[in-house]
Amino acid sequence: MFWSKELECMPREHMKKLQLRRLQKTVERVYTNVPFYKRRFDEIGLKPKHIKSLKDLENIPFTVKDDLRANYPYEMFAVPINKIVRLHASSGTTGKPTVVGYTKADLKIWSELVARIVVETGVTENDIAQISFGYGLFTGAFGLHYGLERLGATVVPISTGNTERQIMLMKDFGSTVLVSTPSYAMYMSEVAENLGVKPEQLNLRIGLFGSEASTDEMLSQLERKWGILATENYGLSEVMGPGISGDCHLRCGMHIAEDHFIPEIIDPKTGKTLPPGEEGELVLTTITKEGLPILRYRTRDITSLNYEPCPCGRTLARMSKVQGRTDDMLIIKGVNVFPSQIEGVLMSIEEVGPHYEILVRRENYLDVLEINIEVSDARLLDRFSDLEALEKKIRNRLKTILQIDAKVNLVEPQTLRRFEGKAKRVIDMRDKNK
């Protein structure tokens, strides 16, 4: 199934020509209308006329989140505020949020791109989509909402929370599509089980999961618990929101809307552009945005790109599952550790549940990694020998993957904190211990 087959299946050389035309127009526009970019360009003697090929994109300086914060709220906009019809803001843990503005044309493109990614998964106008994202300044709920409506699907904008009611309406309304974070979908499955609601009593067939990284193991668990096809989509508020890329039904890499975004992979340490297939930090350039065009935005997400055509027929570049973020990487005893690595190990072990938390602290000037993990069956805790064997199994697998030892604590089911939005699984107490 295709939403815009001509664009999704465009020959690569044609796509490159389209990207260059749109990039040149965007560069000219931001140089003229955004003082931040004009200063950046002038500092290095770069002019819009110097962008003669896609390769020249590498000559443009990076944009980072702090640039958006420093120009809060509207200084990065390329149009007057009276042309902005929607404002969103990312949730920052410190300081000012990053503000994103959309023109009417931006909103139209956004809904089109989300319609594109949901059609890729198999969603049709006959589906009933329950959106269990939080509505507000967060872009996730609104992006999926308008994209699904653009397709013609029925939307249930239930938001997060009141999980028992979520399950009731899912059953009563006959919801066929679930939109949420993977962690909240996992929690919802627990609640459904406690209520005696089985997957076969529901009409769910597709999960559209995003907002937080998830491992293949987590998606597989969601498929088993809900009886669905679990798909992943990618977006970030600073660039647009959801719709930048998404799985097709074959789930062999998320298709990037290259007619609207130019992706690059760079070495996060050197900033050097890496060749196709190599893993590094994703950098995105918008080439159709009116309100907030952004050049070479460092996403901090670690992934890779595959430019080979997909078996589904699409020729768009495919990004692999995000392996982690450069800013959530933990350095423990000199070793780089991504939370996603830990999740991948845990989700592959049948005896443990999908809920865990990672604690990092410092004892006697040394880093200590500790992981609290729920067991899948509380009866395991009553059998010391089985419990000891399971802890050893987990520690050995983690050591094989991480190359460091971790303390493992197995706890009863449903004792760790649940999350309705993005899961916060890492507690780094090293600064507090200084």
C-alpha positions in Angstrom: 0.0 0.0 0.0 1.2 3.5 -0.9 0.1 7.0 -0.1 2.2 8.8 -2.7 3.7 6.0 -4.8 5.4 8.3 -7.3 7.5 10.0 -4.5 7.9 6.9 -2.4 9.2 4.9 -5.3 11.1 7.7 -7.1 14.4 6.6 -8.8 17.4 7.8 -6.7 18.8 10.1 -9.3 15.5 11.9 -9.6 15.2 12.1 -5.8 18.7 13.7 -5.6 17.7 16.4 -8.2 14.5 17.1 -6.3 16.4 17.4 -3.0 19.0 19.7 -4.5 16.4 22.1 -5.9 14.6 22.2 -2.6 17.8 22.5 -0.6 18.9 25.5 -2.6 15.6 27.3 -2.1 15.7 26.6 1.6 19.2 27.9 2.0 18.4 31.1 0.2 15.3 31.5 2.3 17.0 31.0 5.7 20.0 33.2 4.7 17.5 36.0 3.8 15.0 35.6 6.7 16.8 34.0 9.7 19.5 36.2 11.2 21.0 33.2 13.0 21.8 31.4 9.8 23.0 34.6 8.0 25.5 35.1 10.8 26.7 31.5 10.7 27.1 31.6 6.9 28.9 35.0 6.9 31.3 33.8 9.7 32.7 31.2 7.3 32.2 33.1 4.0 29.5 30.8 2.8 26.8 32.1 0.5 23.6 30.4 -0.9 25.1 30.4 -4.4 27.9 28.1 -3.1 25.4 25.3 -2.6 25.8 23.7 -6.1 25.5 20.0 -5.1 24.2 17.8 -2.3 27.8 17.3 -1.3 28.0 21.0 -0.5 25.6 20.4 2.3 28.6 19.3 4.3 30.0 22.9 4.2 27.0 24.2 6.2 27.5 24.4 10.0 25.5 22.1 12.3 22.5 23.3 14.2 22.0 22.0 17.7 19.2 22.2 20.3 21.0 24.9 22.2 20.8 27.1 19.1 17.0 26.9 19.3 17.1 27.7 23.0 19.4 30.6 22.5 16.9 32.1 20.0 13.8 31.4 22.1 11.0 31.8 21.3 10.7 33.0 17.6 14.1 34.1 16.4 14.7 30.9 14.3 11.4 31.4 12.4 11.7 32.2 8.7 8.2 33.8 8.5 6.5 36.5 10.6 4.6 35.3 13.6 1.3 36.1 12.0 2.0 33.4 9.4 2.4 30.8 12.1 -0.8 29.0 12.9 0.5 26.4 15.3 3.1 26.4 18.1 4.6 23.3 19.7 7.4 23.0 22.2 9.7 20.1 23.2 9.9 19.1 26.8 13.3 20.2 28.1 14.5 19.1 31.5 16.3 22.3 32.1 16.0 25.9 30.9 13.6 27.0 28.1 11.9 24.6 25.8 12.6 24.5 22.1 9.7 26.1 20.2 8.5 24.9 16.8 6.2 27.0 14.5 4.1 25.7 11.7 2.5 27.6 8.8 -0.7 26.3 7.1 1.5 24.7 4.4 3.7 23.0 7.1 0.6 21.5 8.7 -0.6 20.2 5.4 2.8 18.5 4.7 2.9 17.1 8.2 -0.4 15.4 7.9 0.5 14.1 4.4 3.7 12.6 5.7 2.1 10.9 8.7 -0.6 9.5 6.4 2.2 8.1 4.3 3.9 6.3 7.2 0.6 4.8 8.6 -0.4 3.6 5.2 3.0 1.9 5.0 2.1 -0.2 8.0 -1.2 -1.3 6.5 -3.6 1.2 8.2 -6.6 2.1 6.0 -9.6 4.4 6.1 -11.6 1.6 7.7 -9.5 1.5 10.8 -10.3 3.0 14.3 -7.2 4.4 15.8 -6.9 5.0 19.5 -4.3 7.7 20.3 -2.9 7.1 23.8 -0.2 9.8 23.5 -0.5 12.9 25.7 -2.0 15.9 23.9 -0.5 19.3 24.5 2.7 21.0 23.4 4.1 17.5 22.6 4.0 16.9 18.8 3.4 13.2 18.9 -0.4 13.0 19.5 -1.3 15.8 17.1 1.0 14.5 14.3 -0.6 11.1 14.4 -4.1 12.5 14.9 -4.1 14.7 11.8 -2.3 12.2 9.7 -4.8 9.4 10.5 -7.7 11.8 9.8 -6.0 12.8 6.5 -6.1 9.1 5.6 -9.8 8.9 6.6 -9.4 6.6 9.6 -11.6 7.1 12.7 -9.6 8.7 15.5 -10.2 8.2 19.2 -8.2 11.1 20.9 -8.2 9.5 24.4 -4.7 10.8 25.4 -2.8 9.0 28.3 -3.9 7.9 31.7 -7.0 6.3 33.1 -5.8 3.0 31.7 -8.8 0.9 32.7 -11.0 3.3 30.8 -8.6 3.0 27.9 -9.1 -0.8 27.8 -12.9 -0.4 28.1 -13.1 2.0 25.2 -10.7 -0.1 23.2 -13.1 -3.0 23.5 -16.3 -1.0 23.2 -15.2 1.1 20.2 -13.5 -1.8 18.4 -10.2 0.0 18.1 -8.0 -1.6 15.5 -4.9 0.6 15.8 -3.1 1.6 19.0 -0.9 4.7 19.0 1.4 5.1 22.1 4.8 4.8 23.5 6.1 1.2 23.7 6.4 1.3 27.5 2.8 2.5 27.9 1.5 -0.1 25.6 3.3 -2.7 27.7 1.7 -1.3 30.8 -1.7 -1.3 29.2 -1.3 -5.0 28.3 -0.8 -5.7 32.1 -3.9 -3.7 33.0 -5.9 -5.6 30.3 -4.7 -8.9 31.6 -5.7 -7.9 35.2 -9.1 -7.0 34.0 -9.5 -10.3 32.3 -9.5 -8.8 28.8 -7.7 -11.1 26.3 -6.2 -10.0 23.0 -8.7 -12.2 21.1 -11.6 -10.1 22.7 -10.2 -7.0 21.0 -10.0 -5.9 17.4 -6.4 -4.5 17.6 -4.2 -5.4 14.6 -1.6 -2.7 14.3 0.5 -0.8 16.8 2.1 2.6 15.8 4.8 3.1 18.4 7.1 6.1 18.8 8.4 8.9 21.1 10.9 6.6 22.7 13.4 4.1 21.4 12.5 0.5 21.5 14.4 -2.7 20.9 13.2 -5.5 18.5 12.7 -7.6 21.6 10.3 -5.1 23.1 8.3 -4.9 19.9 8.2 -8.7 19.7 6.8 -8.8 23.3 4.1 -6.2 22.3 3.1 -8.3 19.3 2.7 -11.4 21.5 0.8 -9.6 24.3 -1.6 -7.7 22.0 -1.7 -10.0 18.9 -0.7 -7.1 16.6 1.8 -6.0 14.1 4.1 -3.7 16.1 5.6 -0.9 14.0 7.9 2.0 14.9 7.9 5.5 13.6 10.4 8.3 14.1 10.2 12.0 14.5 11.4 14.9 16.7 9.7 18.1 17.4 12.6 20.4 16.3 12.5 19.0 12.8 8.7 18.4 12.4 7.4 15.7 14.8 6.3 12.2 13.8 6.3 11.4 10.1 10.0 11.8 9.3 10.3 8.1 8.9 8.4 4.9 9.7 8.3 1.2 9.3 6.5 -0.4 6.4 4.6 -3.7 7.0 7.9 -5.6 6.3 9.7 -3.8 9.2 13.1 -3.8 7.6 14.1 -0.2 8.3 12.1 3.0 8.7 11.5 4.8 5.4 12.7 8.4 5.5 10.6 11.1 3.6 13.6 12.1 1.6 11.6 14.5 -0.5 11.2 16.6 2.6 14.3 15.8 4.7 17.9 15.1 3.8 19.5 12.6 6.2 23.2 12.3 7.0 25.2 10.1 9.3 28.1 11.7 11.0 30.8 10.6 13.5 29.5 12.2 16.7 33.0 13.0 17.9 34.5 14.5 14.7 31.4 15.7 12.9 32.7 13.9 9.7 30.1 12.5 7.3 30.1 8.7 7.3 29.4 6.5 4.2 26.1 4.7 3.8 25.7 1.7 6.1 28.0 3.0 8.9 26.5 3.7 12.3 26.7 7.2 13.7 24.6 10.2 14.6 21.7 11.2 12.5 21.7 14.7 11.1 18.6 16.1 9.4 18.0 19.0 7.0 14.5 20.2 6.2 13.9 21.2 2.6 10.2 22.1 2.5 9.5 23.6 6.0 8.3 27.3 5.9 7.9 28.2 9.6 11.1 26.7 11.0 13.4 25.4 8.3 16.5 23.9 10.0 19.8 23.0 8.5 22.0 20.0 9.5 20.2 19.5 12.8 22.1 17.1 15.1 19.5 14.7 16.5 21.9 12.9 18.9 20.2 9.6 17.7 22.5 6.8 16.8 21.5 4.9 13.7 22.6 4.0 10.1 21.1 4.4 6.6 20.4 1.9 3.9 19.9 3.2 0.4 19.0 -0.1 -1.2 15.4 -0.4 -2.4 13.1 -2.1 0.1 11.3 -5.3 -0.9 8.1 -3.4 -0.4 9.0 -1.4 -3.5 9.9 1.9 -1.9 13.2 3.5 -2.9 13.4 5.9 0.1 16.4 5.6 2.3 15.8 3.4 5.4 17.1 4.2 8.8 17.8 1.4 11.2 16.3 1.2 14.7 17.8 4.0 16.9 20.4 2.3 19.0 20.6 5.0 21.6 21.4 8.7 21.9 24.8 10.3 22.3 23.4 12.2 25.2 22.0 9.2 27.1 25.1 7.1 26.7 26.5 6.1 30.1 30.2 5.9 30.5 30.8 3.3 33.2 34.4 2.3 34.1 35.4 3.8 30.8 33.0 1.7 28.8 30.2 3.2 26.7 26.9 1.7 27.6 23.5 2.4 26.0 20.3 1.6 27.9 19.0 0.0 24.7 21.8 -2.6 25.0 20.5 -3.6 28.4 16.9 -3.7 27.3 17.8 -6.0 24.4 19.4 -8.5 26.8 16.5 -8.4 29.3 13.8 -8.7 26.7 15.4 -11.9 25.4 15.1 -13.7 28.7 11.8 -15.4 29.2 11.8 -15.4 33.0 11.9 -11.6 33.4 9.2 -9.0 32.6 9.5 -5.9 30.4 9.9 -3.5 33.3 13.3 -2.5 34.7 15.3 0.4 36.0 19.0 1.2 35.7 20.9 2.7 38.7 24.4 4.1 38.4 26.2 5.2 41.4 29.8 5.7 42.7 31.2 3.6 45.5 34.8 4.2 46.7 35.5 6.2 43.6 34.3 3.4 41.3 31.3 3.3 39.1 28.6 0.7 40.0 25.9 -0.5 37.6 22.8 -1.9 39.2 19.7 -3.1 37.5 16.3 -3.8 39.1 14.2 -6.2 37.0 10.7 -7.5 37.5 10.4 -11.3 37.2 7.5 -12.5 35.0 6.3 -14.9 37.7 6.4 -14.1 41.4 6.8 -17.7 42.3 10.4 -17.5 41.0 11.2 -15.4 44.1 10.3 -18.3 46.4 12.8 -20.7 44.9 16.3 -19.5 45.9 18.2 -21.8 43.7 16.2 -20.8 40.6 16.5 -17.1 41.6 20.2 -17.4 42.0 20.6 -19.2 38.6 18.5 -16.5 36.9 20.5 -13.7 38.3 23.7 -15.4 37.2 22.3 -15.9 33.7 21.3 -12.2 33.4 24.7 -11.0 34.7 26.6 -13.3 32.3 24.6 -12.1 29.3 25.0 -8.5 30.3 28.7 -8.9 30.8 29.0 -10.5 27.3 27.3 -7.5 25.7 28.5 -4.6 27.9 31.9 -5.9 28.8 31.3 -4.9 32.4 29.7 -6.5 35.4 26.3 -5.4 36.7 24.5 -6.1 40.0 21.1 -7.6 39.3 18.2 -7.4 41.7 15.1 -9.4 40.8 11.8 -8.0 42.2 8.2 -8.9 42.2 5.9 -8.2 39.2 4.2 -4.8 39.1 6.5 -3.2 41.7 8.6 -0.9 39.5 7.2 2.5 38.3 5.0 2.5 35.2 5.0 5.4 32.6 2.2 6.8 30.6 4.6 8.8 28.4 8.3 8.4 27.7 9.8 5.8 30.1 12.5 7.1 32.4 14.6 4.0 33.2 18.0 5.4 34.1 18.8 6.9 37.5 22.4 8.3 37.5 23.3 9.1 41.1 27.0 9.7 40.5 26.8 13.5 40.7 24.8 13.2 43.9 27.5 11.0 45.4 30.2 13.6 44.9 
